[in-house]
Amino acid sequence: MNIVGITSCPSGFAHTPMAAKALEKAGKELGVKVRIEQQGIMGRVNELTEEEINAADFMLLVSNQKVEGMERFKHIPIIHVDINQCVTAADKVLSKCIKAFEIKKATNA
């Protein structure tokens, strides 16, 4: 499974990179590929490529504010999650998102 996402908080200095690192680490532990773009005062960091987005099963939107470039994800499911939960319990958040995606995929098949 391939997952892409964007983390973004008002400043982009604390929760943005912490959530990104936590989600990528949780992905490794769960055996799924997770690649996160960070957006904040520094602009886009680790910007997702078109190839990564096209290969993704779904996108995690980890923000409570407007993010740039959402049109890139119009063809894949988007799951909105709380940035604070990703910092403190990324493994649980990611597991729930994967499970929800698999259930939705199975019911649409």
Biopython code that builds the backbone (N, CA, C, O; Angstrom):
import numpy as np
from Bio.PDB.StructureBuilder import StructureBuilder

atoms = [
    (1, "MET", "N", (0.849, -1.176, 0.000)),
    (1, "MET", "CA", (0.000, 0.000, 0.000)),
    (1, "MET", "C", (0.891, 1.234, 0.000)),
    (1, "MET", "O", (1.903, 1.287, 0.699)),
    (2, "ASN", "N", (0.498, 2.224, -0.796)),
    (2, "ASN", "CA", (1.208, 3.497, -0.877)),
    (2, "ASN", "C", (0.297, 4.607, -0.383)),
    (2, "ASN", "O", (-0.850, 4.726, -0.816)),
    (3, "ILE", "N", (0.817, 5.412, 0.523)),
    (3, "ILE", "CA", (0.059, 6.518, 1.094)),
    (3, "ILE", "C", (0.892, 7.785, 0.958)),
    (3, "ILE", "O", (2.084, 7.792, 1.265)),
    (4, "VAL", "N", (0.258, 8.851, 0.499)),
    (4, "VAL", "CA", (0.899, 10.163, 0.476)),
    (4, "VAL", "C", (0.108, 11.088, 1.381)),
    (4, "VAL", "O", (-1.037, 10.803, 1.729)),
    (5, "GLY", "N", (0.718, 12.185, 1.754)),
    (5, "GLY", "CA", (0.001, 13.116, 2.612)),
    (5, "GLY", "C", (0.666, 14.467, 2.681)),
    (5, "GLY", "O", (1.783, 14.669, 2.206)),
    (6, "ILE", "N", (-0.058, 15.386, 3.289)),
    (6, "ILE", "CA", (0.463, 16.725, 3.550)),
    (6, "ILE", "C", (0.220, 17.039, 5.023)),
    (6, "ILE", "O", (-0.891, 16.880, 5.530)),
    (7, "THR", "N", (1.269, 17.485, 5.697)),
    (7, "THR", "CA", (1.126, 18.005, 7.054)),
    (7, "THR", "C", (1.316, 19.517, 6.983)),
    (7, "THR", "O", (2.172, 20.019, 6.254)),
    (8, "SER", "N", (0.498, 20.231, 7.758)),
    (8, "SER", "CA", (0.602, 21.678, 7.766)),
    (8, "SER", "C", (-0.020, 22.232, 9.037)),
    (8, "SER", "O", (-1.129, 21.853, 9.415)),
    (9, "CYS", "N", (0.699, 23.126, 9.689)),
    (9, "CYS", "CA", (0.186, 23.857, 10.846)),
    (9, "CYS", "C", (0.492, 25.334, 10.615)),
    (9, "CYS", "O", (1.239, 25.655, 9.690)),
    (10, "PRO", "N", (-0.051, 26.236, 11.413)),
    (10, "PRO", "CA", (0.143, 27.667, 11.146)),
    (10, "PRO", "C", (1.599, 28.099, 10.975)),
    (10, "PRO", "O", (1.898, 28.878, 10.070)),
    (11, "SER", "N", (2.489, 27.625, 11.802)),
    (11, "SER", "CA", (3.883, 28.059, 11.660)),
    (11, "SER", "C", (4.680, 27.116, 10.773)),
    (11, "SER", "O", (5.550, 27.556, 10.021)),
    (12, "GLY", "N", (4.395, 25.837, 10.853)),
    (12, "GLY", "CA", (5.139, 24.863, 10.059)),
    (12, "GLY", "C", (6.463, 24.463, 10.665)),
    (12, "GLY", "O", (7.239, 23.747, 10.032)),
    (13, "PHE", "N", (6.742, 24.914, 11.891)),
    (13, "PHE", "CA", (8.024, 24.611, 12.524)),
    (13, "PHE", "C", (7.966, 23.468, 13.527)),
    (13, "PHE", "O", (8.990, 22.835, 13.786)),
    (14, "ALA", "N", (6.822, 23.190, 14.089)),
    (14, "ALA", "CA", (6.755, 22.180, 15.144)),
    (14, "ALA", "C", (5.915, 20.984, 14.724)),
    (14, "ALA", "O", (6.452, 19.934, 14.371)),
    (15, "HIS", "N", (4.605, 21.141, 14.763)),
    (15, "HIS", "CA", (3.725, 20.007, 14.497)),
    (15, "HIS", "C", (3.857, 19.471, 13.071)),
    (15, "HIS", "O", (3.717, 18.269, 12.846)),
    (16, "THR", "N", (4.122, 20.346, 12.118)),
    (16, "THR", "CA", (4.229, 19.913, 10.721)),
    (16, "THR", "C", (5.304, 18.844, 10.545)),
    (16, "THR", "O", (4.984, 17.756, 10.067)),
    (17, "PRO", "N", (6.558, 19.097, 10.906)),
    (17, "PRO", "CA", (7.572, 18.055, 10.730)),
    (17, "PRO", "C", (7.416, 16.892, 11.713)),
    (17, "PRO", "O", (7.738, 15.752, 11.379)),
    (18, "MET", "N", (6.924, 17.174, 12.924)),
    (18, "MET", "CA", (6.753, 16.088, 13.900)),
    (18, "MET", "C", (5.715, 15.085, 13.402)),
    (18, "MET", "O", (5.926, 13.877, 13.503)),
    (19, "ALA", "N", (4.604, 15.570, 12.870)),
    (19, "ALA", "CA", (3.562, 14.679, 12.360)),
    (19, "ALA", "C", (4.065, 13.919, 11.138)),
    (19, "ALA", "O", (3.793, 12.727, 10.996)),
    (20, "ALA", "N", (4.790, 14.594, 10.258)),
    (20, "ALA", "CA", (5.321, 13.936, 9.055)),
    (20, "ALA", "C", (6.252, 12.788, 9.430)),
    (20, "ALA", "O", (6.125, 11.682, 8.904)),
    (21, "LYS", "N", (7.174, 13.049, 10.326)),
    (21, "LYS", "CA", (8.124, 12.008, 10.739)),
    (21, "LYS", "C", (7.423, 10.862, 11.453)),
    (21, "LYS", "O", (7.756, 9.696, 11.241)),
    (22, "ALA", "N", (6.461, 11.189, 12.293)),
    (22, "ALA", "CA", (5.731, 10.149, 13.024)),
    (22, "ALA", "C", (4.944, 9.252, 12.070)),
    (22, "ALA", "O", (4.920, 8.034, 12.245)),
    (23, "LEU", "N", (4.306, 9.841, 11.070)),
    (23, "LEU", "CA", (3.533, 9.045, 10.106)),
    (23, "LEU", "C", (4.440, 8.172, 9.245)),
    (23, "LEU", "O", (4.119, 7.012, 8.988)),
    (24, "GLU", "N", (5.561, 8.713, 8.801)),
    (24, "GLU", "CA", (6.485, 7.920, 7.989)),
    (24, "GLU", "C", (7.075, 6.767, 8.803)),
    (24, "GLU", "O", (7.245, 5.662, 8.286)),
    (25, "LYS", "N", (7.382, 7.023, 10.061)),
    (25, "LYS", "CA", (7.903, 5.965, 10.946)),
    (25, "LYS", "C", (6.832, 4.903, 11.182)),
    (25, "LYS", "O", (7.125, 3.709, 11.133)),
    (26, "ALA", "N", (5.601, 5.324, 11.437)),
    (26, "ALA", "CA", (4.505, 4.376, 11.649)),
    (26, "ALA", "C", (4.273, 3.537, 10.399)),
    (26, "ALA", "O", (3.981, 2.345, 10.491)),
    (27, "GLY", "N", (4.403, 4.156, 9.238)),
    (27, "GLY", "CA", (4.251, 3.411, 7.985)),
    (27, "GLY", "C", (5.270, 2.291, 7.875)),
    (27, "GLY", "O", (4.927, 1.168, 7.504)),
    (28, "LYS", "N", (6.514, 2.590, 8.193)),
    (28, "LYS", "CA", (7.562, 1.556, 8.163)),
    (28, "LYS", "C", (7.221, 0.416, 9.110)),
    (28, "LYS", "O", (7.369, -0.755, 8.762)),
    (29, "GLU", "N", (6.767, 0.762, 10.303)),
    (29, "GLU", "CA", (6.420, -0.256, 11.293)),
    (29, "GLU", "C", (5.243, -1.117, 10.843)),
    (29, "GLU", "O", (5.174, -2.301, 11.173)),
    (30, "LEU", "N", (4.318, -0.522, 10.089)),
    (30, "LEU", "CA", (3.135, -1.248, 9.611)),
    (30, "LEU", "C", (3.366, -1.913, 8.251)),
    (30, "LEU", "O", (2.501, -2.635, 7.754)),
    (31, "GLY", "N", (4.528, -1.668, 7.656)),
    (31, "GLY", "CA", (4.844, -2.287, 6.374)),
    (31, "GLY", "C", (4.167, -1.633, 5.179)),
    (31, "GLY", "O", (3.920, -2.289, 4.167)),
    (32, "VAL", "N", (3.866, -0.339, 5.289)),
    (32, "VAL", "CA", (3.285, 0.396, 4.171)),
    (32, "VAL", "C", (4.185, 1.587, 3.842)),
    (32, "VAL", "O", (4.890, 2.114, 4.703)),
    (33, "LYS", "N", (4.140, 1.992, 2.588)),
    (33, "LYS", "CA", (4.956, 3.125, 2.158)),
    (33, "LYS", "C", (4.177, 4.411, 2.425)),
    (33, "LYS", "O", (3.060, 4.584, 1.937)),
    (34, "VAL", "N", (4.772, 5.300, 3.195)),
    (34, "VAL", "CA", (4.151, 6.582, 3.525)),
    (34, "VAL", "C", (5.135, 7.686, 3.162)),
    (34, "VAL", "O", (6.288, 7.672, 3.593)),
    (35, "ARG", "N", (4.671, 8.630, 2.375)),
    (35, "ARG", "CA", (5.507, 9.763, 1.975)),
    (35, "ARG", "C", (4.720, 11.044, 2.239)),
    (35, "ARG", "O", (3.611, 11.210, 1.731)),
    (36, "ILE", "N", (5.288, 11.941, 3.028)),
    (36, "ILE", "CA", (4.583, 13.137, 3.481)),
    (36, "ILE", "C", (5.287, 14.410, 3.011)),
    (36, "ILE", "O", (6.499, 14.562, 3.159)),
    (37, "GLU", "N", (4.500, 15.308, 2.449)),
    (37, "GLU", "CA", (4.954, 16.652, 2.102)),
    (37, "GLU", "C", (4.608, 17.573, 3.276)),
    (37, "GLU", "O", (3.533, 17.459, 3.865)),
    (38, "GLN", "N", (5.508, 18.468, 3.603)),
    (38, "GLN", "CA", (5.271, 19.422, 4.686)),
    (38, "GLN", "C", (5.052, 20.812, 4.097)),
    (38, "GLN", "O", (5.768, 21.238, 3.190)),
    (39, "GLN", "N", (4.049, 21.511, 4.630)),
    (39, "GLN", "CA", (3.798, 22.884, 4.197)),
    (39, "GLN", "C", (3.747, 23.796, 5.412)),
    (39, "GLN", "O", (3.122, 23.479, 6.424)),
    (40, "GLY", "N", (4.414, 24.928, 5.290)),
    (40, "GLY", "CA", (4.423, 25.892, 6.383)),
    (40, "GLY", "C", (5.048, 27.181, 5.924)),
    (40, "GLY", "O", (5.037, 27.505, 4.736)),
    (41, "ILE", "N", (5.586, 27.907, 6.858)),
    (41, "ILE", "CA", (6.183, 29.202, 6.556)),
    (41, "ILE", "C", (7.363, 29.073, 5.587)),
    (41, "ILE", "O", (7.702, 30.032, 4.893)),
    (42, "MET", "N", (7.975, 27.917, 5.540)),
    (42, "MET", "CA", (9.112, 27.671, 4.650)),
    (42, "MET", "C", (8.667, 27.220, 3.255)),
    (42, "MET", "O", (9.504, 26.915, 2.406)),
    (43, "GLY", "N", (7.364, 27.178, 3.019)),
    (43, "GLY", "CA", (6.857, 26.704, 1.736)),
    (43, "GLY", "C", (6.657, 25.200, 1.773)),
    (43, "GLY", "O", (6.363, 24.633, 2.825)),
    (44, "ARG", "N", (6.814, 24.560, 0.637)),
    (44, "ARG", "CA", (6.672, 23.101, 0.550)),
    (44, "ARG", "C", (8.023, 22.436, 0.776)),
    (44, "ARG", "O", (9.010, 22.772, 0.122)),
    (45, "VAL", "N", (8.054, 21.496, 1.701)),
    (45, "VAL", "CA", (9.267, 20.732, 2.000)),
    (45, "VAL", "C", (8.969, 19.277, 1.676)),
    (45, "VAL", "O", (7.903, 18.767, 2.024)),
    (46, "ASN", "N", (9.902, 18.604, 1.011)),
    (46, "ASN", "CA", (9.717, 17.212, 0.584)),
    (46, "ASN", "C", (8.491, 17.090, -0.321)),
    (46, "ASN", "O", (7.658, 16.202, -0.141)),
    (47, "GLU", "N", (8.395, 17.990, -1.288)),
    (47, "GLU", "CA", (7.235, 18.045, -2.171)),
    (47, "GLU", "C", (7.018, 16.706, -2.872)),
    (47, "GLU", "O", (7.952, 16.092, -3.388)),
    (48, "LEU", "N", (5.769, 16.277, -2.875)),
    (48, "LEU", "CA", (5.393, 15.018, -3.514)),
    (48, "LEU", "C", (5.491, 15.156, -5.031)),
    (48, "LEU", "O", (5.158, 16.196, -5.598)),
    (49, "THR", "N", (5.953, 14.087, -5.673)),
    (49, "THR", "CA", (6.024, 14.090, -7.128)),
    (49, "THR", "C", (4.711, 13.585, -7.710)),
    (49, "THR", "O", (3.909, 12.958, -7.017)),
    (50, "GLU", "N", (4.508, 13.862, -8.967)),
    (50, "GLU", "CA", (3.320, 13.378, -9.660)),
    (50, "GLU", "C", (3.284, 11.843, -9.649)),
    (50, "GLU", "O", (2.219, 11.244, -9.499)),
    (51, "GLU", "N", (4.440, 11.222, -9.807)),
    (51, "GLU", "CA", (4.524, 9.759, -9.800)),
    (51, "GLU", "C", (4.107, 9.189, -8.446)),
    (51, "GLU", "O", (3.380, 8.197, -8.387)),
    (52, "GLU", "N", (4.564, 9.810, -7.360)),
    (52, "GLU", "CA", (4.194, 9.345, -6.019)),
    (52, "GLU", "C", (2.691, 9.487, -5.793)),
    (52, "GLU", "O", (2.052, 8.594, -5.235)),
    (53, "ILE", "N", (2.144, 10.594, -6.222)),
    (53, "ILE", "CA", (0.706, 10.821, -6.056)),
    (53, "ILE", "C", (-0.094, 9.816, -6.869)),
    (53, "ILE", "O", (-1.074, 9.259, -6.374)),
    (54, "ASN", "N", (0.313, 9.577, -8.116)),
    (54, "ASN", "CA", (-0.406, 8.631, -8.975)),
    (54, "ASN", "C", (-0.331, 7.197, -8.477)),
    (54, "ASN", "O", (-1.231, 6.401, -8.744)),
    (55, "ALA", "N", (0.728, 6.860, -7.759)),
    (55, "ALA", "CA", (0.889, 5.503, -7.236)),
    (55, "ALA", "C", (0.189, 5.309, -5.891)),
    (55, "ALA", "O", (0.110, 4.188, -5.388)),
    (56, "ALA", "N", (-0.318, 6.395, -5.309)),
    (56, "ALA", "CA", (-0.900, 6.323, -3.965)),
    (56, "ALA", "C", (-2.304, 5.727, -3.971)),
    (56, "ALA", "O", (-3.090, 5.936, -4.895)),
    (57, "ASP", "N", (-2.589, 4.979, -2.911)),
    (57, "ASP", "CA", (-3.937, 4.440, -2.711)),
    (57, "ASP", "C", (-4.861, 5.518, -2.154)),
    (57, "ASP", "O", (-6.030, 5.601, -2.531)),
    (58, "PHE", "N", (-4.327, 6.343, -1.250)),
    (58, "PHE", "CA", (-5.091, 7.463, -0.715)),
    (58, "PHE", "C", (-4.143, 8.521, -0.172)),
    (58, "PHE", "O", (-2.940, 8.302, -0.033)),
    (59, "MET", "N", (-4.730, 9.683, 0.133)),
    (59, "MET", "CA", (-3.969, 10.820, 0.619)),
    (59, "MET", "C", (-4.435, 11.189, 2.016)),
    (59, "MET", "O", (-5.635, 11.223, 2.287)),
    (60, "LEU", "N", (-3.492, 11.464, 2.900)),
    (60, "LEU", "CA", (-3.794, 11.951, 4.246)),
    (60, "LEU", "C", (-3.645, 13.464, 4.268)),
    (60, "LEU", "O", (-2.576, 13.991, 3.960)),
    (61, "LEU", "N", (-4.697, 14.150, 4.627)),
    (61, "LEU", "CA", (-4.651, 15.590, 4.796)),
    (61, "LEU", "C", (-4.551, 15.850, 6.296)),
    (61, "LEU", "O", (-5.528, 15.701, 7.030)),
    (62, "VAL", "N", (-3.371, 16.236, 6.735)),
    (62, "VAL", "CA", (-3.078, 16.390, 8.162)),
    (62, "VAL", "C", (-2.925, 17.880, 8.448)),
    (62, "VAL", "O", (-1.815, 18.391, 8.594)),
    (63, "SER", "N", (-4.052, 18.556, 8.524)),
    (63, "SER", "CA", (-4.035, 19.995, 8.691)),
    (63, "SER", "C", (-5.412, 20.490, 9.088)),
    (63, "SER", "O", (-6.428, 19.867, 8.780)),
    (64, "ASN", "N", (-5.428, 21.619, 9.777)),
    (64, "ASN", "CA", (-6.690, 22.282, 10.079)),
    (64, "ASN", "C", (-6.735, 23.646, 9.410)),
    (64, "ASN", "O", (-7.458, 24.544, 9.842)),
    (65, "GLN", "N", (-5.952, 23.784, 8.353)),
    (65, "GLN", "CA", (-5.918, 25.029, 7.603)),
    (65, "GLN", "C", (-5.819, 24.713, 6.117)),
    (65, "GLN", "O", (-5.638, 23.557, 5.735)),
    (66, "LYS", "N", (-5.937, 25.727, 5.289)),
    (66, "LYS", "CA", (-5.864, 25.550, 3.851)),
    (66, "LYS", "C", (-4.434, 25.166, 3.457)),
    (66, "LYS", "O", (-3.462, 25.742, 3.947)),
    (67, "VAL", "N", (-4.331, 24.182, 2.563)),
    (67, "VAL", "CA", (-3.021, 23.787, 2.051)),
    (67, "VAL", "C", (-2.979, 24.048, 0.552)),
    (67, "VAL", "O", (-4.018, 24.115, -0.106)),
    (68, "GLU", "N", (-1.795, 24.191, 0.028)),
    (68, "GLU", "CA", (-1.598, 24.468, -1.390)),
    (68, "GLU", "C", (-1.558, 23.169, -2.194)),
    (68, "GLU", "O", (-1.093, 22.135, -1.715)),
    (69, "GLY", "N", (-2.051, 23.248, -3.410)),
    (69, "GLY", "CA", (-1.886, 22.146, -4.343)),
    (69, "GLY", "C", (-2.838, 20.986, -4.180)),
    (69, "GLY", "O", (-2.524, 19.874, -4.604)),
    (70, "MET", "N", (-3.981, 21.207, -3.583)),
    (70, "MET", "CA", (-4.930, 20.099, -3.368)),
    (70, "MET", "C", (-5.454, 19.528, -4.677)),
    (70, "MET", "O", (-5.901, 18.382, -4.708)),
    (71, "GLU", "N", (-5.409, 20.304, -5.762)),
    (71, "GLU", "CA", (-5.891, 19.794, -7.043)),
    (71, "GLU", "C", (-5.086, 18.587, -7.520)),
    (71, "GLU", "O", (-5.561, 17.829, -8.366)),
    (72, "ARG", "N", (-3.889, 18.400, -6.996)),
    (72, "ARG", "CA", (-3.059, 17.253, -7.377)),
    (72, "ARG", "C", (-3.664, 15.922, -6.936)),
    (72, "ARG", "O", (-3.304, 14.869, -7.462)),
    (73, "PHE", "N", (-4.580, 15.970, -5.973)),
    (73, "PHE", "CA", (-5.121, 14.756, -5.364)),
    (73, "PHE", "C", (-6.569, 14.466, -5.770)),
    (73, "PHE", "O", (-7.220, 13.622, -5.155)),
    (74, "LYS", "N", (-7.074, 15.146, -6.783)),
    (74, "LYS", "CA", (-8.493, 15.039, -7.139)),
    (74, "LYS", "C", (-8.899, 13.639, -7.583)),
    (74, "LYS", "O", (-10.087, 13.316, -7.569)),
    (75, "HIS", "N", (-7.950, 12.805, -7.974)),
    (75, "HIS", "CA", (-8.281, 11.468, -8.479)),
    (75, "HIS", "C", (-8.121, 10.349, -7.435)),
    (75, "HIS", "O", (-8.348, 9.181, -7.750)),
    (76, "ILE", "N", (-7.736, 10.691, -6.208)),
    (76, "ILE", "CA", (-7.579, 9.660, -5.173)),
    (76, "ILE", "C", (-8.369, 10.046, -3.921)),
    (76, "ILE", "O", (-8.627, 11.226, -3.684)),
    (77, "PRO", "N", (-8.751, 9.046, -3.124)),
    (77, "PRO", "CA", (-9.467, 9.349, -1.877)),
    (77, "PRO", "C", (-8.593, 10.170, -0.920)),
    (77, "PRO", "O", (-7.380, 9.976, -0.840)),
    (78, "ILE", "N", (-9.239, 11.084, -0.203)),
    (78, "ILE", "CA", (-8.546, 11.924, 0.774)),
    (78, "ILE", "C", (-9.152, 11.660, 2.149)),
    (78, "ILE", "O", (-10.371, 11.693, 2.321)),
    (79, "ILE", "N", (-8.294, 11.399, 3.115)),
    (79, "ILE", "CA", (-8.723, 11.204, 4.497)),
    (79, "ILE", "C", (-8.148, 12.339, 5.328)),
    (79, "ILE", "O", (-6.932, 12.522, 5.386)),
    (80, "HIS", "N", (-9.022, 13.095, 5.967)),
    (80, "HIS", "CA", (-8.598, 14.235, 6.786)),
    (80, "HIS", "C", (-8.405, 13.760, 8.224)),
    (80, "HIS", "O", (-9.313, 13.176, 8.817)),
    (81, "VAL", "N", (-7.223, 14.011, 8.780)),
    (81, "VAL", "CA", (-6.928, 13.594, 10.153)),
    (81, "VAL", "C", (-6.354, 14.774, 10.942)),
    (81, "VAL", "O", (-5.827, 15.728, 10.371)),
    (82, "ASP", "N", (-6.470, 14.685, 12.252)),
    (82, "ASP", "CA", (-6.004, 15.732, 13.153)),
    (82, "ASP", "C", (-4.488, 15.671, 13.315)),
    (82, "ASP", "O", (-3.925, 14.607, 13.570)),
    (83, "ILE", "N", (-3.840, 16.813, 13.167)),
    (83, "ILE", "CA", (-2.380, 16.863, 13.253)),
    (83, "ILE", "C", (-1.876, 16.488, 14.647)),
    (83, "ILE", "O", (-0.833, 15.846, 14.768)),
    (84, "ASN", "N", (-2.595, 16.875, 15.697)),
    (84, "ASN", "CA", (-2.158, 16.550, 17.055)),
    (84, "ASN", "C", (-2.184, 15.046, 17.308)),
    (84, "ASN", "O", (-1.293, 14.513, 17.969)),
    (85, "GLN", "N", (-3.195, 14.361, 16.789)),
    (85, "GLN", "CA", (-3.272, 12.906, 16.950)),
    (85, "GLN", "C", (-2.139, 12.217, 16.199)),
    (85, "GLN", "O", (-1.630, 11.188, 16.643)),
    (86, "CYS", "N", (-1.746, 12.783, 15.059)),
    (86, "CYS", "CA", (-0.643, 12.188, 14.307)),
    (86, "CYS", "C", (0.681, 12.317, 15.042)),
    (86, "CYS", "O", (1.543, 11.443, 14.941)),
    (87, "VAL", "N", (0.842, 13.408, 15.782)),
    (87, "VAL", "CA", (2.074, 13.601, 16.559)),
    (87, "VAL", "C", (2.127, 12.613, 17.713)),
    (87, "VAL", "O", (3.181, 12.041, 17.993)),
    (88, "THR", "N", (0.996, 12.407, 18.385)),
    (88, "THR", "CA", (1.001, 11.583, 19.600)),
    (88, "THR", "C", (0.706, 10.111, 19.366)),
    (88, "THR", "O", (1.141, 9.272, 20.155)),
    (89, "ALA", "N", (-0.023, 9.769, 18.302)),
    (89, "ALA", "CA", (-0.417, 8.369, 18.079)),
    (89, "ALA", "C", (-0.507, 8.052, 16.594)),
    (89, "ALA", "O", (-1.534, 7.566, 16.120)),
    (90, "ALA", "N", (0.562, 8.325, 15.861)),
    (90, "ALA", "CA", (0.565, 8.136, 14.407)),
    (90, "ALA", "C", (0.243, 6.700, 14.004)),
    (90, "ALA", "O", (-0.441, 6.475, 13.005)),
    (91, "ASP", "N", (0.727, 5.733, 14.768)),
    (91, "ASP", "CA", (0.471, 4.335, 14.423)),
    (91, "ASP", "C", (-1.019, 4.016, 14.474)),
    (91, "ASP", "O", (-1.533, 3.318, 13.600)),
    (92, "LYS", "N", (-1.711, 4.519, 15.484)),
    (92, "LYS", "CA", (-3.153, 4.279, 15.608)),
    (92, "LYS", "C", (-3.921, 4.999, 14.507)),
    (92, "LYS", "O", (-4.841, 4.436, 13.914)),
    (93, "VAL", "N", (-3.543, 6.239, 14.238)),
    (93, "VAL", "CA", (-4.199, 7.013, 13.185)),
    (93, "VAL", "C", (-4.030, 6.310, 11.845)),
    (93, "VAL", "O", (-5.000, 6.137, 11.107)),
    (94, "LEU", "N", (-2.824, 5.910, 11.532)),
    (94, "LEU", "CA", (-2.537, 5.265, 10.260)),
    (94, "LEU", "C", (-3.268, 3.930, 10.138)),
    (94, "LEU", "O", (-3.819, 3.616, 9.083)),
    (95, "SER", "N", (-3.273, 3.155, 11.206)),
    (95, "SER", "CA", (-3.994, 1.866, 11.191)),
    (95, "SER", "C", (-5.481, 2.069, 10.917)),
    (95, "SER", "O", (-6.072, 1.334, 10.126)),
    (96, "LYS", "N", (-6.087, 3.057, 11.563)),
    (96, "LYS", "CA", (-7.513, 3.336, 11.356)),
    (96, "LYS", "C", (-7.784, 3.786, 9.923)),
    (96, "LYS", "O", (-8.782, 3.387, 9.323)),
    (97, "CYS", "N", (-6.910, 4.603, 9.381)),
    (97, "CYS", "CA", (-7.087, 5.078, 8.001)),
    (97, "CYS", "C", (-6.977, 3.927, 7.008)),
    (97, "CYS", "O", (-7.771, 3.834, 6.073)),
    (98, "ILE", "N", (-6.010, 3.066, 7.206)),
    (98, "ILE", "CA", (-5.841, 1.910, 6.322)),
    (98, "ILE", "C", (-7.068, 1.016, 6.394)),
    (98, "ILE", "O", (-7.579, 0.572, 5.365)),
    (99, "LYS", "N", (-7.537, 0.752, 7.593)),
    (99, "LYS", "CA", (-8.716, -0.095, 7.779)),
    (99, "LYS", "C", (-9.941, 0.530, 7.101)),
    (99, "LYS", "O", (-10.687, -0.165, 6.410)),
    (100, "ALA", "N", (-10.151, 1.834, 7.296)),
    (100, "ALA", "CA", (-11.286, 2.528, 6.679)),
    (100, "ALA", "C", (-11.192, 2.472, 5.160)),
    (100, "ALA", "O", (-12.198, 2.256, 4.484)),
    (101, "PHE", "N", (-10.007, 2.662, 4.627)),
    (101, "PHE", "CA", (-9.810, 2.602, 3.179)),
    (101, "PHE", "C", (-10.122, 1.209, 2.647)),
    (101, "PHE", "O", (-10.796, 1.065, 1.626)),
    (102, "GLU", "N", (-9.630, 0.182, 3.341)),
    (102, "GLU", "CA", (-9.872, -1.192, 2.893)),
    (102, "GLU", "C", (-11.344, -1.562, 2.947)),
    (102, "GLU", "O", (-11.838, -2.263, 2.064)),
    (103, "ILE", "N", (-12.056, -1.099, 3.977)),
    (103, "ILE", "CA", (-13.489, -1.368, 4.087)),
    (103, "ILE", "C", (-14.239, -0.675, 2.949)),
    (103, "ILE", "O", (-15.090, -1.285, 2.301)),
    (104, "LYS", "N", (-13.928, 0.575, 2.711)),
    (104, "LYS", "CA", (-14.590, 1.317, 1.635)),
    (104, "LYS", "C", (-14.295, 0.687, 0.281)),
    (104, "LYS", "O", (-15.187, 0.583, -0.562)),
    (105, "LYS", "N", (-13.070, 0.273, 0.069)),
    (105, "LYS", "CA", (-12.690, -0.362, -1.195)),
    (105, "LYS", "C", (-13.446, -1.668, -1.395)),
    (105, "LYS", "O", (-13.906, -1.964, -2.498)),
    (106, "ALA", "N", (-13.574, -2.453, -0.319)),
    (106, "ALA", "CA", (-14.279, -3.739, -0.405)),
    (106, "ALA", "C", (-15.777, -3.549, -0.674)),
    (106, "ALA", "O", (-16.380, -4.338, -1.402)),
    (107, "THR", "N", (-16.367, -2.528, -0.100)),
    (107, "THR", "CA", (-17.811, -2.308, -0.307)),
    (107, "THR", "C", (-18.095, -1.707, -1.685)),
    (107, "THR", "O", (-19.209, -1.834, -2.192)),
    (108, "ASN", "N", (-17.113, -1.062, -2.289)),
    (108, "ASN", "CA", (-17.289, -0.499, -3.630)),
    (108, "ASN", "C", (-16.925, -1.480, -4.730)),
    (108, "ASN", "O", (-17.162, -1.204, -5.906)),
    (109, "ALA", "N", (-16.356, -2.616, -4.370)),
    (109, "ALA", "CA", (-15.918, -3.598, -5.380)),
    (109, "ALA", "C", (-17.068, -4.361, -5.981)),
    (109, "ALA", "O", (-16.859, -5.217, -6.841)),
]
sb = StructureBuilder()
sb.init_structure("model")
sb.init_model(0)
sb.init_chain("A")
sb.init_seg("    ")
for serial, (resi, resn, name, xyz) in enumerate(atoms, 1):
    if name == "N":
        sb.init_residue(resn, " ", resi, " ")
    sb.init_atom(name, np.array(xyz, "f"), 0.0, 1.0, " ", f" {name:<3s}", serial, name[0])
structure = sb.get_structure()
